[in-house]
Amino acid sequence: MSFKLFLASTIAAQAVLCASAPAFAASLDELVAAAKAEGKLTTIALPHDWCGYGAVIEGFKAKYGLEVNELNPDAGSGDEIEAIKANKGNTGDQAPDVIDVGLSFGPSAKAEGLLQPYKVSTWDTIPDSAKDADGHWYGDYYGVMSFGINKDLVKESPADWADLLKPELANAVALAGDPRVSSQAISAVFAAGLSAAGGDVAKAGEAGLDFFKDVVAKGNFVPVIGKSASLAQGTTPIIAAWDYNLLSWRDTLAGNPPIDVVVPKTGVLAGVYIQAISAYAPHPNAAKLWMEYLYSDEGQLGWLKGYCHPIRFNDLAKNGKIPQELLDKLPPAEGYANAVFPTLDEQAAYNETITKNWDSVVGADVK
């Protein structure tokens, strides 16, 4: 689906809150009271510089006075699912209440009985294409796969995936996660393959593995999980990551060193992430209140401040709720014009291809 069609669908596609939907407390006040009685929310895999999550978490704590127990901020989507499985009978601090994972992880986690349904009060403004009809998971935000470049070390920024093979980029290219478990890293491999395969989604998974095999063979790959610190220090001078992460890192580093953020010319991949509540959440009311906050106008604008396009973006824009200064800080729209939004079936296929074959094809142990 093209970016324009996807955006159009976020206005046109609406869902009706069904009578059988799992209900929260009779009122928001009752939900708040029930959440405060639990006293705590346990999150996982929410780095503070990802999507503006640091400010979002602080906003939630300030608004409702709950403690937020943050588990493993650098975990990948697969790690989050495993954390639910490993803590089915655990009501302690190691059991996550909520998860934020790549879109493809939603249906599989639902099928395994790992998620409990809940429909937020703004449910009808979330597009059908980005939510489970029964409320087990729902899209939260999206961005596009891009390059973050340390300009002190890389004078000529790569403009497309093929540029990452240039000899002058020896020991320079990294992923922002382990492609065997991280949705962000899997997406980067797929995006590179999408470029190499001329836009053929069916071939992009294998093409992405072959591409990174070449990057390794040429000595350009750094088997280190790229973060803002490694970008700044020069350990990973080029990182393939979501645009919102890179833009946040750029702002945080404030020119020391200067960071260039480039949307590649081809293989422009859009990625939707989703929220869900663990079926075994020790604090189910706090989890529901967290979802209400994230999908409120306040929560959605919090993500936008972190350069993530919130899933309710068009609804907010249509109703004039996005401050102009926020709109002005977003990257140029033309970089997103050719973005590809893979279907769930397509994501499931390339997820399996990449995670199962990374070791045998590429052979780089990313840590």
PyMOL commands that set and color helices and strands:
alter all, ss='L'
color gray80, all
select helices_A, chain A and resi 3-12+28-38+53-64+77-86+105-111+123-125+128-130+161-165+167-169+183-196+201-217+228-233+243-253+284-294+297-305+313-318+324-329+333-336+344-361
alter helices_A, ss='H'
color red, helices_A
select strands_A, chain A and resi 40-44+67-71+98-102+115-116+138-150+173-175+238-242+259-262+270-278+309-310
alter strands_A, ss='S'
color yellow, strands_A
deselect
rebuild
show_as cartoon
